Amino acid sequence: MAGTALDETSRLFTLLRVRKIQRTAQHTLDEIATRFPAHLIDDVNARGLPPDRTLCRNQSKATLLRY
């Protein structure tokens, strides 16, 4: 019983850590997108980033400040 609880707790913390890393990575990509010219962003997206990691050049800096 205690082993199962520890396993589930460990799995939950791992899941939360992975989600935090994913949010940080997306935030970093969004910040990069605000600093690079649109043609470079299009080039990066054309190389096939995973769907949750595509750069969006339509976001304004004000939108990013919410993070």
Sine and cosine of phi, psi and omega as CSV:
sin_phi,cos_phi,sin_psi,cos_psi,sin_omega,cos_omega
0.00,0.00,-0.75,0.67,-0.01,-1.00
-0.92,0.39,-0.59,0.81,0.03,-1.00
-0.89,0.45,-0.65,0.76,0.02,-1.00
-0.91,0.42,-0.67,0.74,0.02,-1.00
-0.89,0.45,-0.65,0.76,0.03,-1.00
-0.91,0.41,-0.65,0.76,0.03,-1.00
-0.89,0.46,-0.71,0.71,0.00,-1.00
-0.91,0.40,-0.64,0.77,0.04,-1.00
-0.90,0.43,-0.68,0.73,0.03,-1.00
-0.89,0.46,-0.68,0.73,0.02,-1.00
-0.89,0.45,-0.65,0.76,0.01,-1.00
-0.90,0.43,-0.73,0.69,0.01,-1.00
-0.90,0.44,-0.62,0.79,0.05,-1.00
-0.90,0.44,-0.70,0.72,0.03,-1.00
-0.88,0.48,-0.69,0.72,0.02,-1.00
-0.90,0.43,-0.63,0.78,0.02,-1.00
-0.91,0.41,-0.66,0.75,0.03,-1.00
-0.89,0.45,-0.68,0.73,0.02,-1.00
-0.89,0.45,-0.64,0.77,0.03,-1.00
-0.90,0.44,-0.67,0.74,0.03,-1.00
-0.90,0.44,-0.66,0.75,0.02,-1.00
-0.90,0.44,-0.67,0.74,0.03,-1.00
-0.90,0.44,-0.67,0.74,0.01,-1.00
-0.90,0.44,-0.67,0.74,0.02,-1.00
-0.89,0.45,-0.68,0.73,0.00,-1.00
-0.92,0.39,-0.63,0.77,0.03,-1.00
-0.88,0.47,-0.66,0.75,0.03,-1.00
-0.89,0.45,-0.69,0.72,0.04,-1.00
-0.89,0.45,-0.64,0.77,0.03,-1.00
-0.90,0.43,-0.63,0.77,0.04,-1.00
-0.91,0.42,-0.66,0.75,0.04,-1.00
-0.87,0.49,-0.66,0.75,-0.04,-1.00
-0.88,0.47,-0.49,0.87,0.00,-1.00
-0.97,0.23,-0.27,0.96,-0.08,-1.00
-0.97,-0.25,-0.19,0.98,-0.06,-1.00
-0.95,-0.30,0.50,-0.87,0.06,-1.00
-0.90,0.44,0.45,-0.89,-0.08,-1.00
-0.86,0.51,-0.60,0.80,-0.05,-1.00
-0.92,0.40,-0.50,0.87,0.07,-1.00
-0.96,0.30,-0.61,0.79,0.04,-1.00
-0.90,0.44,-0.69,0.73,0.04,-1.00
-0.88,0.48,-0.62,0.79,0.01,-1.00
-0.91,0.42,-0.69,0.73,0.02,-1.00
-0.89,0.45,-0.72,0.70,-0.01,-1.00
-0.90,0.43,-0.56,0.83,0.00,-1.00
-0.92,0.39,-0.36,0.93,-0.01,-1.00
-0.98,0.19,-0.10,0.99,0.14,-0.99
1.00,-0.03,0.78,0.62,0.14,-0.99
-0.93,0.38,0.44,-0.90,0.09,-1.00
-0.85,0.52,0.47,-0.88,-0.09,-1.00
-0.83,0.57,-0.53,0.85,-0.01,-1.00
-0.99,0.10,0.07,1.00,-0.01,-1.00
-0.84,-0.55,0.27,0.96,0.02,-1.00
-0.96,0.27,0.55,-0.84,0.01,-1.00
-1.00,0.03,0.64,-0.77,-0.01,-1.00
-0.90,-0.43,0.88,-0.48,-0.03,-1.00
-1.00,0.01,0.01,1.00,-0.02,-1.00
-1.00,0.00,-0.15,0.99,-0.02,-1.00
-0.98,0.20,0.63,-0.78,0.05,-1.00
-1.00,-0.06,0.27,-0.96,0.02,-1.00
-0.91,0.42,-0.51,0.86,0.01,-1.00
-0.90,0.44,-0.59,0.80,0.03,-1.00
-0.91,0.41,-0.61,0.79,-0.04,-1.00
-0.95,0.32,-0.39,0.92,-0.02,-1.00
-0.92,0.38,-0.34,0.94,0.02,-1.00
-0.91,0.42,-0.46,0.89,-0.02,-1.00
-0.92,0.40,0.00,0.00,0.00,0.00
